[in-house]
Amino acid sequence: MVTESKPPRAQWLLLAYRIPREPSTPRIAAWRKLRRLGAAQLLDGLVTLPLDSRNREQFEWLAGEILEANGEATLWVGELASRARERELTARMAAAVASEYEAVIAEAERVRGQPPGSGRRSLARLRRELRRIRARDYFPPPDRERAQQAIDALAEAVEEVTR
């Protein structure tokens, strides 16, 4: 009897945390860092990211900051019990960044429609925004390539004006 071997499930890094309500600064700082990292919130005080060395280091730093703020933080490594749940989570994370890519695309198109010479600053800002989104894009949606194409088209338009 031959058995099919299934690919291994993805490993996830989980951060369970609780931060005192007052002062609110540590809670806000933690929320901002989690958002910047692209962490998916599973429950109140439980977030996850795909397991890799960068994410592990970021979560360890954040856990340390939470503990310094008199909070509680525990890191876990695990995998989802079913492939269906894993697909749901990855789809949710991809959808979150897809909406951000859509906003970049719309802004790039809006700037392209403005008078010549006014797009250089916007181009630089949109390039930075695209880099920030890509840093938290673990499951790239098709919108990623479309956003890059929109930025490239805007760059061409801006460069044409300066020639």
N, C-alpha and C positions, 0 to 999 in steps of 0.2 A: 504494500500500500504506500503510495506517494502522497505526502502531505504538502500542501502549498505553504510556503513561509510568507507571512504577511510582513510588510515593512514595520519597523518598530514605531511605536507611538512617540509623538513629540514630548519632550520633557518641558515642564513649566516651572518657573520660579514664582512662588507665592509669598506675599508679604501680608501678614496679619498684623494690624496695628490699632492702637487707640491712643489718642492725644487729648490731654485735658482741654476743655472748652476755653479756659482763660489761662494765660493770655492767648489771643486768637492768632497771633503772628506765626507760631510754629505750625499750626494746622494749615494756615493759608500757604505757607512756604512748602509744606509737604504736598499739598494738593497741586500746587504749580509744578513741582518737580515731577510728580506722577503724570501729570498731563503732558509735560515736555517729553517724558520718556515714552508716552503712548501706552501706558498701563491700562489694562481692561479692569474695570471694577466689577467684581463678581458679587460681592455683598458689601454692606456697610463695613468699612474697615478691612476689607480683603480684596487685594488687587493681584494681578498676574501679568507676567511677560514671558515670552519664550526664553528658555534657559540658554544663556551664552555667557561668556566671561564678562562682557561689558555690562550686561543687565545685572548680573550677580554683583559686580562691584558697585554699581549705582544703587541697588537695593540695600547693600550692606552699609554704604555711606548714609543713606536715608534712614535706615533702622537706627544707626548710631545717633543721628540728629534727633530722632523721635525719643530715644532713651534719654538724651541730654535735656530734652524738654519735659522730663518727668512723665513720659508716655511709656507705652509698652509696644514692643515690636518683635515678631518672630518670623524668620525666613524658613520656607519649606520648599522642597523640590518634589515634584510629583507629575503624574500624567492623568489625563481624564479617563474615566472608566469606559467610555465608548467613543468610537470614531465619529459618531453622529454629533456628540457634544463638542468634540474637537473641531469639527467642520463648522458648527454654529459659532464657536468662539472666534475662530480665525476669520469667518465671514463678517462677524460684528466688528472686529478690529480693522479689517480691510475697508469696510463701509465707512468707518469713522475717518480714515485718511482720505478715502475717495471724495468725501464732501469737501475736504480741505483742498484737494487738488482741483476740484470743480471751481472753488472760489478763486484760486490762482489763475485758472484758465479764463474765467469771466473777467477778472481784473486786467489780465494781459490783453484781452480783446478790447476792453474799454480804453486802455491806454493807447493802443494802436490806432484807435479812432480819433484821438486828440490831435491838435495841431502839431506839425513837425517841430522837433526841438524840445518838446516838453516831456519826453519819455525816459530820459537818461536816469534820473533819480528813481523813478518807478521801476525801471528795469533792474537796477541794483537791489532795490527792496524786494522785488519779486524773486530774484535769484536767491537772496538770503532766506526768504520764506520757503522756497522749494527745498533748499538744503535742510531746513529745520523739519519739514514734513518728512523728507526721506530718512532722517535720523530715527524716526519712530514708525517707519513703514516696514513692518515685518512680513507682510503678506501682500505684495504689490498688486493693486488693481490695475486694469487697463488705463485708468485715468492718469496714472503716473507718466506714461509715455506721452499722452496727449498734453499734459501740463508742460513737459519738457519741450514739446513741439511748439506750444504757444509762446513759451519764453524765447525759444530760438527765433521764431517769426518776429517777435517784438524786437529782439536784438538786431535782426537784419533791418527792420524798419528804422530803428534809431541810428544805426550805422550809415544807412543810405543818406540820411539827412546831414550827417557830419562830413560826407565826402564832397 
